[in-house]
Amino acid sequence: MARKASFAPVVNENTRLLVLGSLPGDRSLALGRYYAHPQNQFWILMSAVVGFDLVMLEYEARLAAMLAAGVGLWDVVGRASRTGSSDAAIRDVTANDLAGLVRSLRSLRAIGFNGGTALAIGRRQLASVADTLVIVALPSSSPLHTIGVGAKQSAWDQLAKFLR
């Protein structure tokens, strides 16, 4: 089973909303980009949240637009063993220091967990700081979570109120 590592957090001093995934999939890891699989619905879902089309932008411009809107990205898993891209295959987890990151983000108002695995792992890590933040459980943007984007969008849309 291959040992895989997450990316660095994408945040700045204006981050009001932090969206946390579990661990990047193989396509994302190969390309060095968050949510790089063309069937992952993350950029479509977040476009509605931030109010402009992220899908049409190049990757670096997407990240810049997210930061400008007050949205940060990271993963709950720092390193883990996993065959393939499925969250169900994640083993031997070394968690990222979510509590440390959260304490450093003075403008942070909410954390959105992209999928059940991210929520289950991340909630435990944030026990010491979660009482000051809103926690939002989101249906996974992964193509492995087979409900359509329309069924997911209403849950994701609730993130927009933390950016106002």
C-alpha positions in Angstrom: 0.0 0.0 0.0 1.5 3.4 -1.0 2.2 6.1 1.5 0.6 9.4 0.4 0.9 12.9 1.7 -1.5 15.9 1.5 -0.6 19.3 0.2 0.3 22.5 2.1 -2.7 24.5 3.3 -4.0 27.3 1.1 -4.9 30.1 3.5 -4.2 33.7 4.3 -5.0 36.2 7.0 -8.5 36.8 5.5 -9.6 33.2 5.5 -13.1 33.1 7.0 -14.1 29.6 5.7 -11.8 26.6 5.7 -12.9 23.7 3.5 -11.2 20.4 4.6 -11.0 17.3 2.5 -9.6 13.9 3.6 -6.5 13.2 1.5 -6.0 14.1 -2.2 -6.8 11.4 -4.7 -4.2 9.9 -7.0 -5.0 12.3 -9.9 -4.7 15.3 -7.6 -1.4 14.0 -6.2 0.0 13.3 -9.6 -0.8 16.8 -10.8 0.0 18.6 -7.5 -3.4 20.2 -7.4 -6.4 20.1 -5.1 -9.5 18.5 -6.7 -7.8 17.7 -10.0 -9.9 14.8 -11.1 -12.2 16.1 -13.9 -15.2 14.4 -12.4 -14.7 15.8 -9.0 -17.5 18.4 -8.4 -15.6 20.6 -6.0 -14.9 23.5 -8.3 -18.5 23.5 -9.6 -19.9 23.4 -6.0 -17.6 26.2 -4.8 -18.4 28.4 -7.8 -21.9 28.8 -6.5 -20.6 29.5 -3.0 -18.2 32.2 -4.0 -20.4 33.7 -6.7 -18.2 33.3 -9.8 -17.2 30.5 -12.1 -14.0 28.9 -10.8 -14.2 26.1 -13.4 -13.2 28.4 -16.2 -10.1 29.6 -14.4 -6.6 28.0 -14.5 -5.6 26.3 -11.3 -3.5 29.1 -9.7 -6.2 31.6 -10.5 -8.8 29.3 -8.8 -6.7 29.3 -5.7 -6.2 33.1 -5.8 -10.0 33.6 -6.3 -10.8 31.3 -3.4 -8.4 33.2 -1.1 -9.8 36.6 -2.3 -13.3 35.3 -1.4 -12.1 34.3 2.1 -12.0 30.5 1.5 -9.0 28.3 2.5 -8.3 24.7 1.6 -6.5 21.8 3.3 -6.9 18.2 4.3 -7.4 16.4 7.6 -4.9 13.7 6.7 -1.3 14.7 6.5 0.1 11.2 5.6 -1.6 7.8 5.2 -1.3 4.5 3.4 -3.9 4.0 0.6 -4.3 2.0 -2.5 -6.1 4.1 -5.1 -8.2 7.2 -4.2 -11.0 5.9 -2.1 -11.4 7.3 1.4 -12.4 3.8 2.5 -8.9 2.6 1.7 -7.1 5.1 4.0 -5.0 3.4 6.7 -2.3 4.4 9.1 -3.3 8.0 9.4 -1.0 10.8 10.5 -3.2 13.8 10.9 -2.5 17.4 9.9 -2.3 19.9 12.7 -5.8 21.3 12.2 -6.0 22.9 15.6 -2.8 24.7 15.1 -3.9 26.1 11.7 -7.3 27.1 13.1 -5.7 29.0 16.0 -3.6 30.9 13.5 -6.6 32.0 11.4 -8.0 35.0 13.3 -10.8 35.7 10.8 -12.0 32.1 10.6 -15.8 31.6 11.2 -16.5 28.2 9.9 -15.1 24.9 8.7 -16.7 22.8 6.0 -15.8 19.1 5.9 -15.9 17.7 2.4 -17.3 14.2 3.0 -17.8 11.9 5.9 -14.2 10.7 6.3 -12.9 14.3 6.5 -15.6 15.0 9.1 -14.9 11.9 11.2 -11.1 12.5 11.3 -11.2 16.3 11.5 -13.8 16.6 14.2 -11.6 14.7 16.7 -8.6 16.9 15.9 -10.6 20.1 16.5 -12.2 19.2 19.8 -10.1 21.9 21.6 -11.1 24.7 19.2 -14.5 23.7 17.7 -16.6 25.5 20.2 -15.7 28.9 18.7 -16.5 27.8 15.1 -19.4 26.6 13.0 -18.8 23.1 11.7 -20.6 22.2 8.4 -20.8 18.6 7.2 -20.9 18.5 3.4 -21.7 15.7 1.0 -18.4 14.7 -0.7 -17.6 16.3 -4.0 -15.9 13.1 -5.1 -17.1 11.2 -8.1 -17.2 8.2 -5.9 -20.1 9.8 -4.0 -22.6 9.2 -6.8 -25.5 11.5 -6.0 -25.6 14.3 -8.6 -24.2 17.8 -8.1 -27.7 19.2 -7.9 -28.4 17.1 -4.9 -25.2 18.2 -3.2 -25.4 22.0 -4.0 -27.9 23.0 -1.4 -25.7 21.7 1.4 -22.7 23.5 -0.1 -24.6 26.7 -0.6 -24.9 27.2 3.2 -21.1 28.0 3.2 -21.8 31.3 1.4 -23.2 33.0 4.5 -19.7 32.7 6.2 -18.1 34.8 3.4 -20.4 37.9 3.8 
